[in-house]
Amino acid sequence: MYHGTTQTAALNIKKHGFQRSKDGMLGPGVYISRSFEKAQRYPIKLPVNEQRAVLKLRVRVGKVKKIDRQGHPLQKTWHQHGY
């Protein structure tokens, strides 16, 4: 799986580990994708004087729920349901 970020943030992640975001489409967490192409587009608003980086990750997933649209009933509360 892949995580798109800035080069500076990628170095910090490698040194200190991930830090959960305060919010996002699915609430707080670390956002990853199966798609390298999708990860390459993040961060969407690239800071001036920064370059994008994509981290390739090995991820152990537990219980999975597909949330594939805005307004999904579990969009912000999935974690309260054991996912």
N, C-alpha and C positions, 0 to 999 in steps of 0.2 A: 504494500500500500504506500501511498505518497502523501507528503505534507508540503504545501507550497508556502513560502515565507520569504523574507529578505535574507541576503547574505549575512548581515550582522546578526539577525535573530537566529539563523541556522547555527552560527558559531556559539551563541549563548545556549541554544538547546543542546548542542553536543557537550558543552561544558557543565551545564546545570540541570539539564532535563527540561521537559515541557512544563509550561505554566498554563493552566486552564484559563480560557477566555471568560470574561464576565458575562457575555451574552453573544448571541448569533442567531441564525435562522432556527436552530434547534436548542437554543438555550446555552448555558455555560458548558465549556468543554474544550477538547482538542479536536480539531477538524481534520480528517484525513479522507482520502479518496482512493478507490481502486484505479482511477484513471490518471495516468501521468499527465495527459494533456489538460485535464481539468486543474490539477495541482499547479501546473505551470502558469495559470492565470492569476494566482494569488501571491501576495495580497493584491486586491483589485485596485486600491489606491496606493500606488508605489511611491514611497517618499522620495523627494529630490535627492540626488546623489546616492541612490541605492540601486541594487540589482536584485532580481529575483533568484531564488534558489529552491530546489526541490529535494527534500530528504526522502530516501527510500527506507521504508520501515518494515520490520516483521511485527505483525500484530496478532495477538491471541484474542479472538472475539468470543464473547459469551453469547447470551441470548440476543437475537437480532430481530429488529422490526424495521421494515422499509417505510420511510417517511419521505415521500417523493413530490410533495406539492405544498405550497403555502396554504395555510388554513387546515392542515391535517389535524384531526382531533388530538393527537399525541404530540404535536409539534413542539411544544414547550414543556410538556409534562411526562415525556417518555421515561425519564429516569425514575419517576415515582411509581412506575408500573413494572419495575424489575428489568428494564432493558439497559 
